[in-house]
Amino acid sequence: MIFNRTTKILLRATVLCMLSNIDYAQAQASTSPYHWDNLPQVKQPEFQKDTIDIQQFGAKGDGHTLNTQSIQEALITCSEKGGGVVLIPAGYWLSGPLELQSNVNLHLDDNAFLQFTTDFDQYQIVEGNYEGKPSARNQSPISGRNLKNIAITGKGTIDGNGDAWRMVGKNALTEREWRDKVASGGLVSEDGKTWFPSERTKLAHEEKRSVLLTDGKTLADFEDIKDYLRPNLLVLTNCEKVLLEGVTFQNSPAWNLHPLMSQHITVRSVKIKNPDYAQNGDGIDIESCSYVLVEDCILDVGDDAICIKSGKDEEGRKRGIATEKVIIRRNKVYLGHGGFVVGSEMSGGARDIFVEDCTFMGTDKGIRFKTTRGRGGIVENIHIRNINMSNIVDEAIFFDMYYWTKPPQANEVQEIPPVTVETPQIRNIFIENVSCNGGKVGVFVRGLPEMPVQHIHMKNLNLTVNKGVEIKDARHISIENARLHTASEGPIVYIESAKDIALNKLDVDKKQPQHVEVHGANSSNIAFENSTIDKNKVTFDYGAHADAVKVN
């Protein structure tokens, strides 16, 4: 009999649990045809060799002339002639918003600098998408809808001029940066803590105005807060066969790259850069897309770096389009809230995602799964391997189902709601070969009492962190061959209200704390096999029973 890699991992986890006397009869084996030896195949666009230079349409690369019309005419003309390449040569090209065209490759020469204007009147208010919900947005600097065979390539730079759009908190800047920001114009809040680029932005923020298109609102209703409706730098909606390669995308007003409900997308060797204070300054948000390849990219952003999304709450469930068949490999992430992230807007689901050979340096979290009650949606069949992390601010591996909601205190008695279509699920996640030097927590798993995080299998972990492993409201969690170097005097492993937990070959330095804490009467079937844990240093509290744990 021939087994694929996923099947082998599941069998290994099952054997591990049998050794630990854990009943895994209810384990959900993946029915997906995809595994490491059979990855999804992403189609690439192809273009005619015909080239049109934007200078043929009167464009001037002087950093002053507004070239919107010239560049747009070049794109349309190229497409009407059957497609090809629209060339942006070396120079400083200023433009308003552009709409890509089918069968056209927008190519930037090495020293081409395409920057989008700070004249907000050039951007129309349009119906857009904010965190998976219909909303009023300013037109994106670059957009495309219902297109096929499109690309942005080359070694030039695309700059969204995001600083002109963003309000900034004083505590996010150095003293000199704050002085320069105030001196540049704009307004400062009465408490002196926030800088606003315009009156409209200040009004929207202070009145806590919603940008969502609800309650019969029209686009005209948002004119008084227009400047507040920050656009994503690049939005591609319902497009097919897309290539983004070699270009630097930077300084986006909101998210940087946002493919939405699109298929066969390749993002290769791009650099994505945003200031660390850029709120909503995500690198790439892949939303309700399929057949996606992100490889050899460098990201340094102010929010999540590489993020998987599929819509938020009821709107996302109604859309019902999962993000699936995704390959993410050989990427480097510097600052950001998370290196690889799933959620929190995952109401349409996420599955069949493969992440390998990535390095995360200085991100808040490394591998991050986040959701909350109300989202619904299923995240499953996620495969992650060969990840290096350095100087992670918080958690290296993180699962949390209390995003933007107050989690219960330790051992807090809760009223458990029923499971409904609004209940999110995270299951069948495979993580192996992870090294992390620096972080508060190595592995953090927190599910819901009515819907535990389940079937998470981790293998070959080397974690130098303050605290080791925390697991709460989870089932069928296995960690095999993990070495923990911790600095905290707290427990090396903390388990609360969790069942069917298998830790095999857990190695802890003898000079480090050996203490394990198990809390809650619901905790059971917890096994430490072939580990350096001392069974005499396992403590039980809040109704936990000694027979819930077996050591070696």
C-alpha positions, -999 to 999 in steps of 0.1 A, spaced: 0 0 0 13 35 -9 7 64 15 9 101 8 27 124 32 -5 136 49 -16 101 55 18 92 70 15 122 94 -20 112 104 -8 76 110 22 88 130 -1 109 152 -25 80 156 3 56 166 16 83 191 -19 85 206 -22 48 209 10 46 228 -4 72 251 -37 53 255 -56 81 239 -87 73 219 -83 90 185 -112 71 169 -129 104 162 -99 119 145 -109 134 112 -86 122 84 -81 146 55 -100 137 24 -80 163 4 -62 151 -27 -33 176 -19 -2 169 1 35 178 -1 41 154 -30 10 166 -49 7 204 -46 -19 225 -64 -8 236 -99 -10 274 -105 -14 286 -141 8 314 -153 -3 342 -177 12 346 -211 16 378 -232 24 389 -267 58 405 -271 45 438 -285 56 467 -262 40 501 -258 60 529 -240 38 552 -219 59 581 -233 42 575 -267 10 588 -250 26 619 -236 37 606 -202 65 626 -185 88 611 -158 96 644 -141 79 638 -107 55 666 -113 33 658 -143 2 638 -135 3 609 -160 -30 592 -152 -45 596 -186 -14 588 -205 -8 555 -186 -45 545 -188 -46 551 -225 -15 530 -230 -31 501 -210 -64 503 -229 -47 506 -263 -25 476 -256 -54 455 -246 -75 465 -276 -46 454 -299 -46 419 -284 -23 426 -254 14 428 -248 36 449 -226 31 485 -214 65 498 -204 71 524 -177 107 533 -183 132 548 -158 119 580 -143 97 595 -116 61 590 -128 32 606 -109 -3 592 -114 -38 590 -102 -57 557 -99 -52 532 -128 -73 503 -140 -54 473 -154 -66 456 -186 -68 420 -198 -38 405 -216 -15 434 -205 18 432 -186 25 465 -169 63 464 -168 85 488 -147 122 493 -156 148 490 -129 148 527 -120 111 534 -127 93 550 -97 55 551 -100 40 571 -72 3 579 -67 -8 614 -61 -18 629 -28 -46 649 -45 -75 630 -30 -99 645 -56 -84 622 -82 -99 592 -63 -136 585 -66 -155 570 -37 -165 535 -48 -181 504 -34 -153 484 -20 -145 458 7 -134 464 43 -126 433 63 -149 412 41 -179 436 42 -192 460 16 -179 494 23 -172 529 9 -136 532 -1 -116 556 -22 -107 540 -55 -75 520 -53 -44 533 -69 -43 501 -90 -73 479 -95 -87 454 -119 -121 436 -121 -132 406 -142 -98 405 -160 -78 377 -174 -41 373 -181 -26 404 -163 7 412 -148 28 438 -131 65 430 -135 100 445 -135 123 459 -109 108 493 -104 89 507 -74 52 514 -69 45 538 -41 10 544 -27 19 577 -8 2 562 22 15 587 47 -7 613 31 -38 592 41 -28 578 75 -35 593 109 -7 585 133 -4 582 171 23 601 188 35 570 206 42 553 173 68 578 163 101 591 176 101 626 191 117 640 159 93 621 136 64 635 156 77 671 153 82 666 116 47 652 111 31 681 130 52 706 110 41 690 77 5 703 82 -27 685 91 -42 686 126 -36 673 161 -62 659 184 -72 679 215 -52 656 238 -21 660 216 -18 622 210 -29 618 174 -21 635 141 -46 637 113 -39 645 77 -71 664 72 -103 677 88 -123 649 71 -101 622 86 -103 638 121 -141 641 118 -146 605 109 -123 593 137 -137 615 164 -173 606 155 -164 569 151 -181 568 117 -186 535 101 -174 529 65 -198 501 59 -225 503 33 -255 495 55 -289 509 64 -295 522 29 -265 544 28 -252 555 -6 -217 565 -16 -227 602 -15 -233 598 22 -195 595 28 -183 627 11 -178 645 44 -153 618 55 -138 610 21 -102 613 32 -108 587 59 -117 560 33 -82 548 28 -78 525 -2 -58 494 -6 -28 499 -29 -37 471 -53 -71 453 -55 -78 426 -81 -114 413 -80 -126 382 -99 -95 380 -120 -78 350 -135 -42 343 -143 -23 371 -125 14 376 -121 31 401 -98 69 397 -101 100 416 -91 84 449 -83 86 468 -49 52 477 -36 54 502 -7 37 528 14 1 517 9 -27 538 24 -43 506 38 -36 469 28 -9 466 2 -18 437 -22 -54 424 -21 -65 397 -45 -102 390 -40 -123 362 -54 -96 355 -80 -79 324 -93 -44 314 -105 -24 341 -88 14 342 -87 33 367 -65 70 361 -70 101 379 -58 83 411 -49 92 434 -20 65 448 2 73 477 25 52 498 49 61 518 80 58 498 113 32 524 124 9 518 93 -24 507 107 -40 481 84 -7 481 66 -9 444 57 15 430 32 -7 406 11 -42 396 19 -54 366 -1 -92 366 2 -116 340 -12 -90 330 -38 -78 297 -52 -47 284 -68 -23 309 -54 16 309 -53 36 333 -31 73 327 -34 107 344 -28 91 376 -15 104 400 12 78 417 35 84 444 61 50 459 71 29 475 98 4 447 102 0 410 92 24 401 64 10 371 45 -26 367 54 -54 343 44 -89 356 45 -124 347 31 -149 372 43 -163 383 76 -193 369 95 -227 366 77 -214 384 45 -185 360 43 -207 329 49 -232 341 22 -203 346 -3 -192 311 6 -159 312 -12 -130 296 6 -94 305 1 -78 272 -10 -51 255 -29 -24 280 -18 14 276 -18 36 300 2 73 293 1 108 309 5 96 342 19 112 365 44 92 386 68 106 414 90 83 435 111 46 427 111 18 415 134 22 380 120 44 362 96 19 337 82 -17 344 93 -51 329 89 -80 351 98 -96 367 115 -120 372 85 -123 335 75 -161 330 74 -159 314 39 -133 289 51 -97 282 43 -82 248 33 -54 231 14 -27 256 22 10 248 21 37 270 38 74 261 37 109 274 40 101 309 54 119 331 79 101 355 102 122 382 120 108 405 146 71 398 139 47 401 168 36 365 162 51 339 139 24 314 127 -9 330 136 -45 316 135 -71 340 147 -109 339 147 -138 346 171 -175 337 178 -197 350 150 -173 343 122 -183 307 114 -162 291 87 -138 261 88 -100 263 87 -86 230 78 -59 210 60 -31 236 66 5 222 62 35 242 75 71 232 76 107 245 78 101 278 95 128 299 111 119 327 136 140 352 154 131 378 180 93 371 179 76 396 202 48 374 215 40 338 204 58 316 179 29 293 171 -5 308 180 -41 296 178 -68 319 193 -106 319 190 -111 351 210 -98 377 185 -109 412 195 -131 398 223 -123 395 260 -111 359 267 -121 343 300 -98 344 329 -80 313 338 -105 287 350 -133 311 348 -168 295 349 -185 303 316 -219 301 301 -213 280 270 -233 289 240 -246 263 215 -228 255 183 -243 273 153 -233 283 118 -216 313 135 -192 290 154 -157 289 138 -137 257 135 -99 251 133 -88 216 126 -63 194 108 -33 216 110 2 201 105 33 220 116 68 206 115 105 217 116 101 251 134 130 269 151 124 300 171 150 320 191 132 347 211 95 350 221 72 351 250 55 318 244 64 289 222 31 273 215 -3 289 224 -36 271 217 -69 286 229 -102 273 215 -138 278 226 -154 256 252 -182 248 227 -157 243 198 -122 233 208 -93 238 184 -86 202 174 -64 179 155 -33 201 156 -1 180 150 33 196 156 67 179 152 104 189 154 102 221 174 132 240 187 119 269 208 139 294 229 112 314 246 101 327 280 73 302 284 68 268 268 34 255 259 -1 267 268 -32 247 257 -68 256 266 -101 243 253 -85 220 228 -86 183 217 -64 160 199 -32 181 201 1 163 195 36 177 199 64 153 189 101 158 193 102 193 208 131 210 226 121 238 249 145 264 263 125 286 286 133 315 309 101 318 329 98 302 363 62 293 354 51 259 342 69 245 311 35 232 300 1 246 311 -31 227 302 -66 238 310 -99 221 300 -82 201 272 -85 164 262 -65 139 242 -31 157 244 0 138 234 35 151 240 62 127 228 99 133 232 95 167 249 130 177 259 136 203 286 170 213 299 174 200 335 184 235 346 150 248 335 117 245 352 101 210 348 68 220 363 36 211 344 2 224 355 -31 208 346 -63 226 354 -100 218 351 -122 187 356 -126 184 318 -89 178 313 -82 142 305 -61 117 284 -29 138 286 2 118 279 39 126 281 59 99 263 97 96 262 100 130 278 123 146 304 93 157 324 93 145 361 59 131 370 64 144 405 64 179 392 29 177 376 3 196 396 -34 195 394 -59 223 402 -95 235 397 -109 200 396 -82 183 375 -75 147 385 -42 130 388 -53 102 365 -58 127 337 -20 125 330 3 97 322 41 103 322 64 80 302 
